[in-house]
Amino acid sequence: MAPKKTNIKKVIEDDTNSRRDFIKKSGLFTALAFTPPSLVMASEKKWDEKIAEYLETVPLSIEVNGTKHNLNVEPRTTLLDLLRENLQLTGTKKGCDHGQCGACTVHVNGTRILSCLSLASMQQNAQITTIEGLSKGKKLHPMQEAFIKNDGFQCGYCTPGQIMSGIACIKEGHANSREEIREYMSGNICRCGAYHNIVDAITEVKEGGKPL
Amino acid sequence: MKNFQIVRALSSGSAVTNISKDPSAMFIAGGTNLVDLMKKNVVAPEKLVDITALDLKKIEFGTGKVSIGALAKNSQVAEDKSIKEKYPLLALALAAGASQQIRHMATVGGNMLQRTRCSYFYNTDMPCNKRTPKSGCGAIGGSNRMHAIFGASESCIAVHPSDMCIALAALDATVFVEGPKGKRQIKFTDFHRLPGNTPEKDNTLENKELITSVEIPENNFTKNVHYLKVRDRSSYAFALISVAVGLDIKNNVINDARLAMGGVAHKPWRLTEAEEFLKGKTVAEEIFKQAANLSMKGAKSYGDNDFKLTLGPNAIIEALTIAASK
């Protein structure tokens, strides 16, 4: 986990040109209308452009695993990066980062989505549940227990996404047969090939009937 | 990803105003395609107009039609009880697309605006007339297994990737849009276009119009329908070829038929000649074979996708057979 300061420095170094272009192009009216007050203030006080870039964020109120956060995020920050880099919740994994593998699956307002293709700035007041939010104290969630019992993983990298998806699969009513589970879990890729045991785990939780 | 401004629109009017005054601004809703394209630097808007707060999420059943809001989620439509009952072909096609996580995010309007999945379009080191006009087409003479067999041009042989749109084309849907010049309707089969010399244009929207809803007229395609999707794995992959079939059968006679193909052209490929041929015919394998042969008239392959010339008619026969047997 890289410290937050390093990330900000990297962003500035990588993207100085485009940010400078953007600031030049932005007329005062546009700036007043659409940019955060901090940037307008930076511009008025003729602060260094890099400082202005640093401040060019949007305010975001978000609840993650029951904890409320008031943050400032760059518009381009994905929900996945917000969780991992800003909130240090690294249980949610970055697999492909392009919506093809499902490792980044989290629940937003109770619905499973891909956090790598979600912009954090569009999640205003959302309630997020990640793998870290499933257990109650030391008591694991029934799906976590079932994955351990059924050997539902080998390397474990896809597992947080598989578990978040597996819970949703049952809640959505799409776990009525092995075939249906396979279809509705198809967005979660496991390169170790633990699919058979993943289906076993989900089937067991479904048949167990415990509240999820 | 290049950074950008983000603005949240609270009405369709303000969304349209916001976007029309900024040449590089784009709408964002589900973001499942756009965010990916931005990460790959295929598109780099300086401003995004977030339209997710607009009141365009409802599925409304009226007299003789259903109106589906542009922001209705793909999973919401696919699992709507009345859609399943009255428009099962649409529900089947939606369920065949993407994964459940993506269907929970992706909207109906955004699904229509999906860009092609041609690998040359996505790879900014490669030539692509769709991404960079006049830069050439990497797929012609290149790796073109997924590519078009109908309606392609010397500029572009990319295919439209949506499943939902194949069903909407078959079901005679209409698209409702709103732009700086006001509101208008576009026939679904006229919404997407063939590449010609301007493959950078996927559709016939003008001046960054906003899609507000899609309307489907009521029909008799409620029982004998099928969406056959042939792909490299059994789920979560784009179609090599897909076929949407709606048959209205009484006493083993086909009263009416709808037939459209996906994965074969720059737009959903409606097979009107085969539809006309099927009308009045008695259900029989031979009839389906003839309809499939009619459908393949004018098909042209580009090397890696030669197999589609055989897979195409076989998929049509299979889809018709399954639909007729339901």
Interface residues (C-beta under 8 A of the other chain):
Chain A: D15 S18 R19 F22 K25 F34 T35 E56 V58 E74 P75 R76 T78 D97 H98 G99 G102 T105 T111 R112 I113 L114 L117 S118 L119 S121 M122 Q124 S165 A168 C169 E172 H174 R182 E183 Y184 S186 G187 N188
Chain B: M1 K2 N3 F4 Q5 I6 V7 R8 I28 G31 T32 V35 D36 M38 K39 K40 E46 K47 L48 D50 T52 A98 S99 Q100 Q101 I102 H104 M105 S234 S235 Y236
